[in-house]
């Protein structure tokens, strides 16, 4: 289980690190998948330098009750966050929304 979550975290990091754009009004959607998990991260950057991140994790296995608590990490160039003790709903889905000021992490170089 820990290997799967680690693999999902790496997929998210790799996908996000390869994305650069100066158009901050468009939302970007990043996805990753393994045999038992799928993940979607939708990042929307506003004109006021605030960034909204909508994360959806979905367990694709048969027994949702076997999963237990989830530990995950989302890392981007602008920010990052993690969760510890997250639980799936009865459909095997976990969602979370985070907002932050992306300009605090921007550099001029």
N, C-alpha and C positions, 0 to 999 in steps of 0.2 A: 504494500500500500504506500509506504514511504517512497519507494522507488518511482511509483507512478506519479505522485505529487511532485517529486523532484524533477521528473521528466517534463511534466506540464509547466513547471516554473521555468525551466530552461527554454522551452518552446516560446513562452511568452517573452522572455528576455531577448531571445534571438530575433523574434519578429519585430519587437518594439525598437531594438537597437538599429535595425535596418531601415527605419522609416524617418525621413526628414522632409519637411515641407514648410514653406513660409505662408501658406494659406490657412489661417487660423479659424476660419469660419466653417470649414467642412469637418464633419465627424469622421473619424477613422475607426474601422472595425478590424480587430485582430482575432484570429481563431487558431486553435490547436486541438489535436485529437490523439488519443491513444486507444488501445483496445477497450478500456473500461471507462475512459473519461473524455469529455469534450469541454472546451473552455472558449468563451467569447469575451473580449474586452472591447468596449466601445468608448473611444476617447473623443470628447468634444471640447475644443478650445475656443473660448469666447474672446471677443474684442477687448474685454477688460482684463485680459491675461489670466482669467480663471479657467481651470481645466476640470471637467467633470469626467469621471471614469466609472462606467457601469460594467461590473464583472458578473458573469454567469458561469458557474461550474455545474456540469451535469454528469452524474454517474450513469453509465450505460449498462452496468451489470444487472443481474436478475434480482439480487437480494439487497435492497437499499438499507435494511436494518443492520447489515453486516459491516457497514462503512465506519460508523462511529464518528469521532470528532475529526475535523479536517484542519490541517495546517497548510497555509499557502503564502507565497510571496509574489508581489507584482513590482517589477523594477522598470523604470523608464529613465530617460536622460533628465527629465524635468523633476521627477519625484518618484516615490515608491511607497508602498504600504504592504502590510501583511496581516494575516488573520490566524488566530490560534483558538481552537475550540469551536469553530464553526460547525454547524450541523445541516444536513440535507433535509428538505421537506419530504413529504410522503411520495412525491414524484421523482425524488433523487436529484433535486435542483437546489443550489444555493446561489443567492444573488446579493450583491452589495453595491452601493454607490458611494463614491468618494469625490470630494471637491477640494481643490487647493489652488493657490496662487502660483501659476507656472513661472511667472517672472522672477520669483525669488531664486529659482535654480538656473536661470539663463546666464550665460557668460558672454562677454563681448569678443572672446577670442576663438 
